[in-house]
Amino acid sequence: MATKTKESSIQDKTFSGVGNLVKLLPTGTVFMFQFLNPVLTNNGQCHTVNKYLSGILMGLCGFSCCFSCFTDSYRGSDGWTHYGIATMKGLRPSSDSSAGSSVDLSSYKLRVGDFAHAFFSLIVFAVLSLLDSNTVKCFNPSFESTEKVLLMVLPPAIGAVSGTVFMLFPNKRHGIGYPSSDSSQDS
């Protein structure tokens, strides 16, 4: 019976870790990058303006990945999900809502783990965006042929390291775009 409990615990941790990997990058941000990057890079056939536009897109999407790590949500007394930004003093609600007055927003304080999650989210997005074939063709066309091994090995390696960090130190925030839960208060 003890082995079944141990197997269930390992299986639960594995599924929880995979769930945290899904939350690693905001899907809307990644979708926006994957949708706009071929357009802005002219499918890798860049001119100077394409390089600037693509760089701006990567900067905005990278900022979005980092910023989402500092957001959280709570269910107010009105039953609605409300969002805010984590600060040193607690959660700062996005609107001047009275629904937050019944919830202890100081329990949503900024933690060191938030910065670690933001850092790894940025690293994963940077690898995803900078090693995208259109981006490589646009910014450094010779890199694709000379460093093919790096293009094939680096994304899975960064993903494995980041995935391990996120499985060992799961993020308990339910930021913008993620469902709120009653257990998010213990974050």
N, C-alpha and C positions, 0 to 999 in steps of 0.2 A: 504494500500500500504506500510505503514511503517513497518508492521509486516512481510511482504514478504521480504523486504530489510534486516531486522534484522535476519530473518531465513536464508537468503542466506549468510549473513555475518558469522553466526554461523556455517553453513554448510561448507563454504569455509575455516574457521579456523580449523574445524575438519579434513577435507581432507588434509589441509596443515600440520597439526600435525601428521597425520598418515604417510604422506610422509616423515616427519622428523624422525619418528620412523624407517622407512625403512633405512634411511641414518645413523642411530645410529651406526651400526657396518658394516664394509666393508664386503660385501657378499663373496668376494673371500677369505678373512681371515677366516670367519666362515666356509665356505665350506672346506677349507684346513684342519681346525681343525677337523671337523666332519668326513672327509675322512681319515685322518692320525691317529687320536686318537685311534680307535679300533686296528689298526695295531701296533702302538707303545706301547699300554698298553697290548697287547696280549689278547684283549677282557676282560680285568680286571684281568687276571691271571699273574700278574707282577713278574718279577725277578728284581734285582737291576738295571741292564742296562735298562730295560723297564721304570723304574721310572725316571732315568736320561733323557732318550730320550723324555719321555712324558713331563717332566718339561721344557726341552729346547723348545719343541713345544709350550707349553703354554706361555713361556716367549717371544718367537718370535712373536706369534700371538697377545699377549697383546701389545707388542711394535708396531706392525703394526696398531692395533686399535687406539692407541694414536697418532702415527705419522701421520696417515691419517687426523686427525683433524687439523693439521697445514699445510696442502697443499691446494692449490687453483689453479684455471685455469683461463685463459683469452683467448679471441680470438684476435690474432695478426692481423697486417695489411695485412698479407699474406692470411688471411681467415682460418688459421689452429688454432686448440686449442693447447695452450701451458700450461705447468704445472710448478709450482714452490712451494717453501717453504715460508711460511709467516715468516717475521722477524719484529723486532721493527721498521725498516726503510721502510718496504714494502715487496713486493713479490720478492724473489730471483729466477729468472728463472732457470729451470733445465738444459737448454742448453744455449750456448752463441749465442743466436739468435738475429738478428737485428729486428725481428718482434715486440719485446717488446719495442723498442725505441719509437713507436708511441702511446703506451699505458702508462698511468700514473700508474706505479706499486707501487707508494707510497700510493695509496688509499687502498692497500691490507694489511695494517699493522696488526701486531699481536694484538689481543684483549684479555681481561680477559675472555670473553666468550669462547675463543678457549681452554683455560685451563680447564674450567668447562666442556665443551663437551668432552675433552680428558679424564678427570677424570671419568665422568659417562660412557663413552664408555668402559673404563678399568673395571669399577665395573660390568657393564652388562656382559662383556666378562668373567670376573673372575667367576661370578655366573654360567654362561653357562658352562664354562670349568671345574670348580672345583666340580660342582654338577652333572656333566655328570656321568652316571652309571658306565661306564668303568673306569673313573678316581677315583670315590669313591671306587670301588672294588679294584683298584690297590693300592691306597695310604692308605686307611683306611677301610678295609672290614667290620669291626664291626659297622661302622657309618651308613651304609645303613639300617640295621635292627633296631638299637636303635633310630635313629633320622629321621625316615621316615616322620614325620610331617614337620620337617624343610626342607627336600628335596622337599616336595610338596608345601610348603607355600612361601619359600624364593624367588624362581625365579619370580612368578607373583608379589610379593610385590616390589621387586627391579625394575621389569619392569614397574610397575605402577608409582613408584616414578620417575624413569628416564624418562618415557614417559611424565609425567606431566611437568618436568623441560624442556624437549625439546619442548613441545608444547608452554610453556610460553616464552621460550627464544630460538627461532629457530636459527639454524645455517645457515648462508648465504653463506658459503664457498661451492665451487664446486670443491672439491679435486680430487685427482687421482681416476679415475673410475667413476666419476660423470659428467654429461653433463655440459658444460659451457653455460653461458647465458650472454647477454649484461648487465643484472642487477646485475651481480656479482661484478661489480666495486664499488657498494655502500656498500660493506662489509667492 
